Each structure stands twice: as C-alpha cells, then as structure tokens.
Amino acid sequence: ITSNNIGAKLQEGFTNALSMAYTLVFSDLTEDEITEKIAETILEPLNECEKTFVNTVDVKLTKTDDGWDVLEENNRDFYNAFLGGIYDFSDYISNLQ
C-alpha cells in the first residue's frame, strides 16, 4: 500500500509545536492567538504530504455476490498502511512523557 505520509507529517508538526509552545507561553499573545499558532504549526507539514509511505501488508478479503469486501479483522498493520502511518503517530503521542 502506498499512501500519504500523514503520521510522519503530524509527528513533525507536533514536535515543532511542542518546541514553540514553551516560547509562546511567555509571549504577549492571547490564549486564542497561541492556540491558533500551535494549530497552524501542527498542520503546516501536512501541506507537504506526499505518497511516500509504503508498506506491504496482508489484506483479508471475502468474495460476495457484489464483489470483494475487506474483512473487519484486518490488523493494525493494514490500517496503519492504509491511513499513512497514523497509528505510528498515535504510538509517538502515547510514548511522550
């Protein structure tokens, strides 16, 4: 599966936002302005998203009268590949301390 590298770009934006947050807290900006700047920083790398996330996974399908259906029991690796590494980003966030 080749998809947009969303997880890596969110991680990049989140890391940049964390670095910026410490500086912004001591600035003269309002809370709303700080929130807006942090949100922009997190989302900015997504503008550069490219289909560079490549992963080979097993996909479980079943044949129906209407064609093929993807089975619900596909694993995390399948969904991570399909969603461009979003589970990798989730793991990154979970491991922050």
C-alpha positions as CSV (number, residue, x, y, z in Angstrom):
1,I,0.0,0.0,0.0
2,T,1.3,3.4,-0.9
3,S,-0.3,6.4,0.8
4,N,0.3,9.9,2.1
5,N,2.8,10.0,4.9
6,I,0.3,11.6,7.3
7,G,1.7,10.1,10.5
8,A,5.2,11.3,9.9
9,K,4.0,14.8,9.0
10,L,1.7,15.0,12.1
11,Q,4.7,13.9,14.2
12,E,6.9,16.6,12.6
13,G,4.2,19.3,13.2
14,F,3.6,18.1,16.8
15,T,7.3,18.2,17.6
16,N,7.6,21.7,16.2
17,A,4.6,22.8,18.1
18,L,5.9,21.5,21.4
19,S,9.2,23.4,20.9
20,M,7.2,26.5,20.0
21,A,4.7,26.2,22.9
22,Y,7.3,26.9,25.6
23,T,8.3,30.2,23.9
24,L,4.7,31.3,23.2
25,V,3.6,30.8,26.8
26,F,5.8,33.7,27.8
27,S,4.9,35.9,24.9
28,D,2.4,38.8,24.8
29,L,0.0,36.7,22.7
30,T,-3.5,35.9,23.9
31,E,-4.5,32.3,24.6
32,D,-6.5,32.3,21.3
33,E,-3.5,33.5,19.4
34,I,-1.3,30.9,20.9
35,T,-3.8,28.2,20.2
36,E,-4.0,29.3,16.6
37,K,-0.2,29.4,16.1
38,I,0.2,26.0,17.6
39,A,-2.6,24.5,15.4
40,E,-1.0,26.1,12.3
41,T,2.4,24.7,13.3
42,I,0.9,21.2,13.8
43,L,-0.9,21.2,10.4
44,E,1.7,23.0,8.3
45,P,3.7,19.9,7.4
46,L,0.5,18.2,6.1
47,N,0.7,20.7,3.1
48,E,3.8,18.9,2.1
49,C,2.3,15.4,2.4
50,E,3.3,13.1,-0.4
51,K,2.5,9.5,-1.2
52,T,5.8,8.2,0.2
53,F,4.5,6.0,3.0
54,V,4.9,2.4,1.6
55,N,4.1,-0.7,3.5
56,T,3.5,-4.3,2.4
57,V,0.7,-5.9,4.4
58,D,-1.7,-8.8,4.2
59,V,-5.3,-7.9,3.4
60,K,-8.1,-10.2,4.3
61,L,-11.0,-10.2,1.8
62,T,-14.1,-12.2,1.2
63,K,-15.9,-12.7,-2.1
64,T,-19.5,-11.7,-2.2
65,D,-22.1,-11.5,-5.0
66,D,-21.3,-7.8,-5.4
67,G,-17.5,-8.2,-5.4
68,W,-14.9,-8.2,-2.7
69,D,-15.3,-7.0,0.9
70,V,-12.5,-6.1,3.2
71,L,-12.9,-8.1,6.4
72,E,-13.1,-6.3,9.7
73,E,-10.5,-8.5,11.3
74,N,-7.7,-6.9,9.3
75,N,-5.0,-5.9,11.7
76,R,-3.4,-2.8,12.9
77,D,-0.6,-3.0,10.2
78,F,-3.2,-3.0,7.5
79,Y,-5.0,0.1,8.9
80,N,-1.7,1.9,9.6
81,A,-0.6,1.3,6.0
82,F,-3.9,2.4,4.6
83,L,-4.0,5.5,6.8
84,G,-0.5,6.7,6.1
85,G,1.2,5.8,9.4
86,I,-1.5,7.4,11.6
87,Y,-1.0,4.5,14.1
88,D,2.7,5.2,14.2
89,F,1.8,8.8,15.2
90,S,-0.5,7.5,17.8
91,D,2.3,5.4,19.3
92,Y,4.5,8.5,19.2
93,I,2.0,10.5,21.2
94,S,1.4,7.7,23.6
95,N,5.1,7.4,24.4
96,L,5.6,11.1,25.2
97,Q,6.5,11.8,28.8
